[in-house]
Amino acid sequence: MDESMWGIVNILGPAILLIVLVWLVMRKRSTGKTGRTEQATRDLYREEEERRREGTDEL
């Protein structure tokens, strides 16, 4: 590659990476699904524990 191509790579590469990282962070904050996922996991563990204590866990 010639010098002009390297200049483009050195400028556009980090800029594209920065844009993608900012987009991922903003997307993660705006979804809000983490709370629901954690609550669903807690509910599932609670149900499994209840079945284990009752002896109906089919082990």
C-alpha angles and dihedrals in degrees: 000000000000125000096265091056091050089051091054092047092049092051104034097039097062091038092055091045091051092049092051093048093049090048091051093049093048092047092051092051095046098050098064092192094128094081093051092047093051092047091050090051091050090049092050092050090048092052092048091050091050091051091048092052092047091048093238097115091105095231 
